Amino acid sequence: MKEPEKEGTKEAGNNSTERSEFADIREKLRDALPPVGQLENGAELRRDLWPDMLRRLEQSPVQVPWFDWALLAISGAAAIFFPALIPALAYHL
């Protein structure tokens, strides 16, 4: 027959696990973000973001594949030939 666990032991185990998880998260946040005092003193970013933004603006627009246009055409044709599908599809969305 199993003996009942002591309540204090179970809670202490949970608390130590939670503390270690919080400590890990706290450490990762400290590594990822610079100290607040450093930001207030006019510290600069690790790198300049503007060249990346210009490169992204100069890229060609996204091209839509042919099968997306085909699916759109089939959906339009189905709506024209079977208009009763429109409310049914709208209901399921």
N, C-alpha and C positions, 0 to 999 in steps of 0.2 A: 504494500500500500504506500502511496506517495505521501510524503510529508508536505504540509503547506509551506510555501516559501515565506520567508520573512519579508514584510512590507518594506522595511528600510533598505534591505539589500537590493531589491528590485528597483526601487527608486534611485538609489545611488548609482546603479549600473546605467540607467537611462540618462541621468544627469551627466555622468562622465562622458558618455558618448556624445551627447548634445554639446558639451563644452568643447570636446575635441573637434567636432564639426564646425562650430563657430570659430574656433581658433584657426582652423584651416582657411575658412572663408575670409577671416580678418587678415590673415597673412597674404592671401592672394590679392585682396583689395589694396593692401599697402604696397605690394609690388607693382600693381597695374597703374595706380594713380600717384602723381607727385604730391608731396606734402602741401597743405593749404598755404602755409607761410611762404613757400617758394613761389606759388602762383601770385600771391599778393604783391610780391616785390618785383613784378614785371618779368617773370621767367618766360621764356619763349617755348613754343611747342617743339617737340622732337624733330619735326620736319614741316616743310611748308606744304599746305594742302592746295594752293592755287594752281600749280602746274598740273596736278592730277585732274582738277576741275576743267582746265582748258583742254586737256587731252580728251576728256570724256565728251566735251561739247563738240570737238572736231570729228569725233567718230561718226561713221555713217549711221543713219537710222536703222532700226531693227527691220529686217525683211521677214515678211510673213510667208511661210511655206505654201506650196500649191494645194496640199491636202486640206489646209485650213479653209482656203477659198472654196474647195469642193464641198466640204461639210456645210459651209455657209449657204452655198447654192442649193444643196439637197434640203437643208432646213427651210429655206425660202420656198422651194417648190412644194414641199410637204404642207407648208402653211397655206399656200394658194389652193392646192388640190384638196386638202382635208382641213378646212377651217375649224371643224369641231375639235381638232387636236389642240388648238391654242388655249382654250380655257383649261383643258385637262393638264397640259404642260405647266401652265401658270399655277394651277392648284398644287402641283407636286414640287414647285420651286419654293 
